[in-house]
Amino acid sequence: MFELFLPMLERLGIIVTVAFIITRFRFFRELIDRKTLHREQQLMAIGFFGLFGIIGTYTGITYDTSSLEFGSWALDLGESEAIANSRVIGIVAAGLFGGYRIGIGAGLIAGLHRFSLGGFTGFACGISAVIAGAIAGFFHKKDQPLKLKTALLIGGLAETVQMGIILAVSKPFSRAWELVQEIGLPMILANGVGSALFLLIIRNVLNEEEKAGALQAQKALKLAESTIAYLRKGLTKDSAQKACQIIYDEVNVSAISMTDKEIILAHVGQADDHHQSGEDIQTYATKEVIDQGEMIVAKHADINCSHPDCPLGAAVIAPLKRKQEVVGTLKFYVQSEKEISNVLLELIQGLSALLGQQLEIAEAEKAQELAREAEVKALQAQVNPHFLFNSLNVIVSLTRTKPDRARSLLIALSKFFRQNLGATTKRWTSLQEELKHVKAYLLIEEARFVDKLQVNYEVDDSALSVKIAPLTLQPLVENCIKHGIKDQEEDCRISIRIQDLDEGVKITVKDNGSGMTPERLQSIGENEVESEKGTGLGLFNVNKRLEHMHGEKSKLQIESELGYGTTISFLIPHNREEVPA
């Protein structure tokens, strides 16, 4: 057994080298990210994995069932010869990462090649290659990461099936049985280990990208922080010029440009002699981004530059959105499409989203109302910079170790701020939307508290359609975090209960925090209370809005005792006529 097993492990070094080279190709990065490949990429993937399988065949060790001797490289086979090889590794990888279509396609290429080499097992090995791709495709899961144990077992299973097919198809049976006894177990073990080793290489590639992604996230935050003073004034020629200059100084690209929906606002870097501020947008790709609202990678032909010596060979164009409406674009120019990496794409995508948030903030700050309603909503909708940067720091720290968790928190953060900004224009919202807003907020806070915070929801679904003023529930929950459980070391609990009662919908928010003194309890919610940690305006404004919009019975009911937590509840009566917020 070891006479064959150890040489096969040595040959795996070649396979590992090939696997590392494959990971450098973009189509394979798309497979890793579980993205859908277009037809050309699928054919390329099938071809590369099929070539991977062919290399595994050629690097195998020949075995002559007549002389019982092992040979060197598998180039041409006699009738009594077979190959102990690692062909199945490439095929299994194709199926696990790409599914049935890519797995079977790669198996077909590698199987036909093996059949062409001859030998009494040629037909059986050709069939088993296709079946191995189908087996691996069966275990392909688009939304779940692969485990080393899974790859090890699938590689061994595919090779076991091949041994069975050799016994069933190859003639004479005595020669096939002798072959399986000699090479079966070493091939099963070696190819199982090889499949796991291939996956390990992929994990290393992922770790590299996660490190790079974390650095780009930090860079995007730094750039957003540096440009906020300018973009909060709105998207103008002056603000765009200063923002582009800041980004250009930090990002290694040929040029940076910003546009609104009609003209170039700023262009910093190469080709600034003919790509100038104030000119109409000429690039068709830019117009498409403005129309579709999706990021585009533009090739040289798509840039439509009429200058004969323009050094800009490709561009990444991302939309700048304000309240989901495209108001302009951010463009990264490079000399050739080869310079556009996944890291650069992630950077511009994240940066454009952050700049869009800044433009939304700018728009919100411009809007001024004349009534008390606007004053209250502006107070509730303002972005707490500490909460924002603390949340983003948590997301950045999770990007490497728990990318799926980081992605879900980033989505929650986006939903939270979208709701905050949208609250400046809405008079009413549903309790269901308010609850979504609170859950997005608490999802972020739970990540910051790292297993210290537990949130319990008791919700009657029939109550979720009731109308309520935006940002009524979230300040109550935030009050629990900032004043109730902030200083607790462990066992922090918040309970949110929504009951559909005969007299109306009762909403209760409870924490097990530090509680309040009787003196403070008497004034909280009724007056604008001074505080070392806050202003008291949150509960005060919520209480006044509830009273005005839903009546005296809807005022906040607050129960608290030092050391035993705080309970805040209010009632929304059924069928009450809506009044201005």
N, C-alpha and C positions, 0 to 999 in steps of 0.2 A: 504493500500500500504506500509506504513512504518513498519507495523507489520512484513512484509517479507523482505523488502529492507535492513533494518539495520542489521538483522542477516546474510544476504547474504554478505554484506560488511565485516562483522566480519570474515566470513569463507574465504574471499579473502586473509586474512593473511597467511593461510596455503598454498594457491596457490602461493603467493609471495615467500614464503620460498622455495617451490619446484622449482620455476623459477630461484631463485638465485643459487640453487644447480646445475641445468642443465647448467647454464652459465659457470660452472667450467670445463665442458667436452670439449675436443679438437674439436670433430665433430661439436659442436655448435659454437665454435669460427670460424670454417671454414664457417659455414652458415652465420655468421655475416659479414665475409669478402667477401661474395658473391663468394666463390670459389666452383668449381665443386667437388662434393663428389663422391668417388668411391662406388661401390655397397655395400660393407660392411658398410661404413659410412652411406649410405642412409637407409639401414635396421636398423641400430642402431638409427638413427634419428626418423624413423617411430615408432620404439618400445618405445623410450623415450617420444615422444609427445603423443603416444597412452596411455602410462602409466599416463602421465600428465592429459589426459582427463578422465581416470578411477578414478584418485584421485579426480578430480572435481566432478565426479558423487557421490562418496562415501561421500564427504564432503557437499553434498546437504541437503536440508530440505524437508522431506516428507510432502505431503498434501493429506488428505483423503477427496475425494469429497462427501462422504456420511455423515461423522461427521463434515465436514468443519473444521477439526483441523490440525494444523501443528505438525509434529513430529521432532525427532532429527536427528540422522545419518541414511543415506539411505543404509540399509544393505539387507533388503528383503521387497518386496512390495506385498500388497494385490491387488485384482482385481480393487478396486475402488481408489487405491492410485497412485500418480505421484510424481515426484521429481522436486523441484526448485533447480537448480544446476549451477555450473560454468564449466561444461564439455567443452563448446564451446571455452573457452579461449585457452586451449592447442591445440585444432584443428586449430583454427584461426592462432595461432602463427606458427604452422607447415606449413600451406599454405603460409602465408605471407613471411616467411623466406626461405622455401624450394621449393615452387612451387606446382603444381598439384600432382605430384607423392607422395611427402611426406605428403601433406595435406590430400589427399584422403586415403592414407594408415593409417595415424593416426586416421582419422575419422572412418575408417572401424573397427579398433581395439576397439576404445571407443564405437562405435555404437553397435557392437556385444555384448560387455559387458553389455551395458545398456539394450539391448533386453533380455539378460539372467536374468535380475533382475525381469522381469515381469511387472505387472501393465497394465492398459488399454491403456497407451500411449507408451508402450515398443517398438512396431514396428515403430510407427511414429518417436520416438526419435532416434531409430537406423538409420533410413533413413536420418533424418535431420543431423546427425553427419557427414555422408559421404558428403552430399551436402554442409555443412559448410566448409569442407576441400576444395571442388571444388571452392566455392565462394572465399575463401581466396587465393587459388592458382591463380585465375583469376587476382587478384590485386598484385600478386608477380611481382616485377620489379627488375631485376638482377643488373642494373646499377644505380639505384636511391635509396637514403636512405629513410626509412620509416618515416612517420610523426605521431605524437601522434594523430592528428585529424583523420588520415586514420585508425589507429588501433581502435580508439573509434567507428567510423562509421561502420567498418567491423564487429566488435564484436556485435554491436547492430543489424546490418542487418542480420547476421547469426542467431541470436536468434529470430528475427522477422519472418524469413523464417520458423524456427522451429515451431513457434506458428501457422503459416498458415498450415503447414503439419499436425499438431495435429488436427486442425479443419477439415481438408479434409479427414483424414484417421481414426482417433480414433472414436470408437462407444461406447455408443450412442452419438450423436452430442450434446445433451443438457448437458451431463456431460463434454464433451470437451470444450464447450462454457463457462461453469461455471469455469472450470479450467483456461482457457486463461484469463478470466476477472480477476481472482484472482492473478495469478502469472505472467502474460504476461509482463506488464510494468515494475515491479521490476526486472525481469530477463533480459529484454532488457537493462535497465539502468546499472544494476550491472555488466553484462558481457561486456558491452561497456567500462565501467570504468576499469574493470579487464584487458581487452586487452590493453588498453592504459597504465595501470600500468605495465604490463609485458614489454611493449616496453620501458618504462621509466627505468626499471631495466637494460635492454640491453644497453641503452645509458650510464648508469653509468659504465657498464663493458667496453664499448668503450672508455669512458673518462679515465678509469684506464689504458687501453692499450696505449692510446695516450700519457699519462703522462710518462709511462714507455718507450714508443718509443722515446719520446723527449729526455729523459735522455740517452737512448742508442745511439741516434744520436750524442749528445754532447760527449759521451764517445768515439764513433767511430772517431769523429773529433779530439779529444784530442790524441787518440792513433795514428791516421794518422800523426798528427803534430809531435808527439814524435819519430816516426819511419822514418820520411822522410829523415833525415840526413843519415840513413844507406841504405835504399832501393833505394835511388837515385844513389847509386853506382852499382846497379844491383842486381839480385837475386843470391847471393853466399852463401856459408856456413857461412861466418862471418856475413854478413848483416842479414841473416835469423835467426841466433842464437840471435843476439842482438834485433831484432824486436820481436821474440817470447818471450824473457825474459820480454820486456816492456809490451807486451799484457798480459802475464801470471800474472804479478804483479797487473794488474788492473781488470782482469776478473775472476770471481769465477767459474773456471772449474778445472778439474783434471790435464789436460795437454794441451799444445799448440804445434802444429807441423807444419812445412813447408816442402814442397817437390818441386823439379823441375819435369820434366816429367819422370825421371828415378830413382832418389835416394832420400832418406830422407836428407834434408839439415840441419834441426835442430829439436830437440825435448826437450821441457822444461816442467818439472813437474813429475807426477807419471809415473812409468814404464820406466824412462830414463836409467835404467840399462840394458834393453834389446831392447828398441826402441832407436836406436842410429844413430847419424849422419853418413852418408856415406853408410848405408845399402841400398840395393835395395828395391824398393816399393813392399810390399807383399800384401797389402790390395786390394782385388778385387774392392771394392767400390771406392778407390782412382783412380785406373786405369779407371774406368767407368766415373768418373768426368773429368779426363783428356781427354777422348775420346769424351764425350757428351757435356762438357762445362756447365753442370747444377749442382746445389748444391744437395747433397744427405745426408739423415740421415741414418747412418749405424748402424745396430744392432750388438750385441756382436758376432754373427756368421759371420757377414760380415767383421769384423776386421781381422780375420784370424791370430790371434796371437797364436804362438805355445807354449808360456810360460804358464805353468799350473796355476801360481798364479798372472796372469796379472790383475790388478785392473780396467782396462779400459773396461767398459761394453758397451759403445755406443760412437758414434762420429758424429759430423756435419762436412761435408767436402765440402768446397766451392772452385771454380776454381779461380786462379789468371790469369787474362787475360792481354795481351799486344797487342793492336791493334786488338782486337777481337780474338786473338789466345791464347789458353791456354798454359801458360808456366810453371805452377806449381799449387800447392794447398795449402790452409790454412785449418788446422784441429783443431777443438775444441773437446777434449775428456772429457767425463763425466763417472761416475760410473754406471749409468743406464739410460735407455731411458726416464724414467719419469722426469729426470732433464732437458730434452730438452724442453724449453718453446718457445712460439712464440717470446718473447722478445729476447731470445738468438739467434734464427734463424735470426731475423731482424738485430741484432748486427753483426753477422758474415757475413751476406750478404752485409750490408753496408760497413763494414770494408774491405772485400775482394775487393769490387769495388774501394774504395779509395786507397788501396795498389796497385791495378792494374793500377790506374792512376799514382801513383808514379813510377811504373816500366816503364810505357809509357814515363814519363818525363825523366827517366834515359836513356831510349833508344834514345830519341830525343837528349839529351845532348851529347851522345856518337857520334852521326852522325855529321861529319864535312865535309863541302863542301869547294872547292877551289875557287869558283867563287863568284861574287857579288850577284848572285841569292840566294845562300845559306845564305849569311849574311842578306839579306833582309827578307827571309822567317823565319830564326831563330828569328829575331827581332819581326816579326809579330806573331809567334807562341808561344812566351814565355808566361807563365801563370802569370798574375798579382795576387799576393797573396791577396791583399786587395779586389779585385773583387771576388776572389774565396771564401774567408772567409766571406765577407759581404753577398754574395749570399747564402752560407750555413747557416748563421745565420738567414736570412730571412726564409729559408726553415724550419729550426728547430722551429722558432716561429710560423709557420703556421701548423706544424704537429699536434698540439692539436686542434686548433680551426677550421682549414680548411684543413683536410687531403688530399682531392682531389686536392686542389690548390697546396699544398706542393708537391704532387706526380708529378703534371704536371710541376712544376718548376724544380724539380730534373731531370726529363726527358730532359727538355730544357737545363739545365746545362750540362748534359752528352753529348747531341748533340753538344753543343757549343765547349766543350773541344775536343771532337772527331774530329770535323772539324778543330780546331786549330792544333791539332797534325798531322792530315792527310795532312795538307797543306805543311808540310815539305817534302813530297814525290811526291806531284802532281805538274805537270807543268800547267795544264789547268783544269778548271771545268766549269760547266754550270752556267748561271746566275740564274737559278732556285735553284741550290744548294747554291749559294751565298746568295740568298734571304732567304732560310731556315735558314742559319747560322745567318743572321741578325735578323730574327724574334725570334730565340731562345735567342739571346743576349738581345733584347728589351723586351721580355717577363719577363726576370729576372729583368731588370732595371725598368720596370713598377711596379713590386712588391716592389722594394726598394723605389721608389718615392711615393708610397701609394696615388694613385688618383691624383697626381700632373702632371703626364705625359700622354699625349695623342699622339698616333702614327697613322698617316693616310697613307694608301697605295693606290696608283693609278698605276695599273700594266696592261700592255697589255700582255696577255698570249702568244701571238705569238712571243714575244721577249725573252721568258725565255730559249729558246734552244741555244742562242748565247753563244760562248765560251769566258771565261774571266779568268784572273789569280786568283788563290785562295787568299782570304783575301784582295780583292780590295775594296769591298763595306763596310765591317765591320769597318775598321779604320775611314772612313768618318762619320759613325753613332756614333762611339765612340767619335770622335772629338766634335760632337754636345753635347754629354752628359758631357764630361770632361771640355770643354771650353765654350760651349754656354749657356746651361740652368742650370748648376750645382748650381749656387747661387740663382736661382729664387725660390720664396716661393710658387708660384702657377701658373697655366695656362701655363705649359711647353708643347710645341708642336713640334713634328718632323714630317715632311712629306717626304715620299719616292715615287718618281714618275719614272716609267719605260715606255718609249714611243717607239713604233716601227715606225720609220719614214722612208722616202724614202732613205735618205742618211745613215741611220744606227739606232742603238738603243741608245737613249739618256737617261741617268740616272741622276736624280736630287735628292739631299738630302738637305732639308731646315729646319732650326730651327728658333724659335722666341726669341733667347737668347740675350746675351749682345752685340754681334757683335764685330768688330775690328776697330782699327784706320787705316787710309789710309796708314801709314808707315808700319804697320805690314802686312796689306793686300797685299802690293807690294812684300814683301819677302816670305810670307807663300807659301809653296808648291814648291818654286824654290830653297830655301836654307835650310840648317839644322839650324833651328831657336832655340835659347835658350828660355826656358820658365820656369816659376815657377811651372807650373802644368804638364808639359810634355817636350818632347825633340824636337818636331817638325818633328821628323824623320818619323812619320806615313804618313803624307800628302806628304812629300818630296819623300819617297820611292814609294808611290802609283803613284805619278805624273811621276816619272822617268820610272817606269815599263809600265805605260800606253803609254808613248811616245815611248818606245823601242818596245813594242809588237804590238801596233796598229797604230803608226804613230803620226806625229805632231798634227793632228787635234783632237787627243784623249786626249790631255793634260787637266788638271783640269782647269775649269773656275770658279773663286771664286768671289762672290759679297757679300759685307758686309758693314754695317754701324752701328756705335755705337748706341746701344739701340734698333736696329731694326732687329737683327738677321743676319744669314749668309746663303747663298745659294751656294752649290757646285755642279757642273754638269760636265759630260764628255760624249763623244760620242764614241761608238764602231761601226766602219764602217762594212757594210755588206760584206761578202765573202772575207775578208782579210785573206791571207795565214798565218797560225800559225807559229810563230817564237819561239825560245827557250825563256823561261820566264826570 
